[in-house]
């Protein structure tokens, strides 16, 4: 008998097969060149929900699309590709992505593409677009290829170009998890158009407001030396731009700032939580119910909220105390989700998972038997500032209880270097270490830390005659805390 998971998956596949929408494909085409000849590159992306996935075995699914690419002049076919585009074997349907290249001489053509679902012959789509091939003799900038991602790659994969794997974005849509927009383009004949000096590549990101109106969001530039062929691969941070319609414009300008040529591409952005004031206002019960916090039970919620309580202040801190004192799970979920929307509006669930890895490690490492490990002084420090770059633990100093010195070489929180924390365990109870002294601004700073550390067992060995004013101890056998703290 099939288990519950298998039955659910089978039901999901059956529903998908019977309800696939009309084939939905994103297509971009760009003309590039080698030193010898020009070629056409076609990128195709087919939405998983618009094609039929069939079971291959007990685990895997697969979809297939008959693909025909025609390049025509009038009724004459100049070049073509006909092939079956299969998805990988997958457990859950995913988009189909492909790239094809074909060499073409200069000229005016029509590009026709026909796509047909192999499991549903009525599910098809066709495209027809004018195509101009030819670079001329002046400076030429190719169309801008929007990318979902890129990475160094020296393989022969069809998505690799100039040493990088370029994952295209034919639908020109960046979802809420995207934090980076990247684009690729090539420049030809700049050495013929520019007789001296360098040229400027300028890129502008603008929001399209309608009726031709735009507002500038960000810009950047780089200088290039003239060359017969050059490549542009530029990432831009879009984590903070809100949902809407946008355009990317790339300009080439000479040293006199005269425009040589430009290209523009439109794209859409979905980023529902980036406008924090608006996002918080829109975090209704219905919205939160669709998020990851819905899957957390009361024990998980309380553990998570107690962990983030170390990072809250002011009104949020008081609100969280009241929530933890009650039993309103909806309020717990709302507060937790809002906290991680603040941290990463593009992917609050990822921010939560990353934080809870740290909180879980702190709980295990520093648990004292009296409270969660992240609620101890060392645990709080670990969560707030991360793992120290160096650490020394001393348990054999004859005049002092066990103590630890933590060192952070770079401390971004306060822009300090070589920051140190001293924790000690005067009660000798388990691992309940207390922060005694730190050089970090805003943390406990105790000029008499050495006396506090040794005073109980060696109070008569202070430097000077007045115990109440003393801040250092006489040197003694095994008494190395000051040396460790100052020299470590």
Secondary structure, 3 states (H helix, E strand, C coil): CCCHHHHHHHHHHHHHHHHCCCCCEEEEEEEEECCCCEEEEEEEEECHHHCCCEECCCCCEECEEEEEEEEEECCEEEEEEEEEEECCCECCCCCEEEEEEEECCCEEEEEEEEEEECCCCCCEEEEEEEEEECCCCCCEECCCEEEEEEEECCCCCCCEECCEEEEECCCCEECCCCCEEEEEEEEECHHHHCCCCCEEEEEEEEEEEECCEEEEEEEEEEEECCCCEEEEEEEEECCCCCCEEEEEEEEEECCCCCEEEEEEEEEEECCCCCCHHHHHHHCCHHHHCCCHHHHCCHHHHHHHHHHHHHHCCHHHHHHHHHHHHCCCHHHHHHHHHHHHHHHCCCCHHHHHHHHHHHHHHHHHHHCCCCCCHHHCHHHHHHHHHCCCCEEEEECCCCCCCCEEEEEEEEECCCCEEEEEEEEECCCCCCCCCEEEEECCCCCCCCCCHHHHHHHHHHHHHECCCCCCCCCCECCCCCCCHHHHHHHC
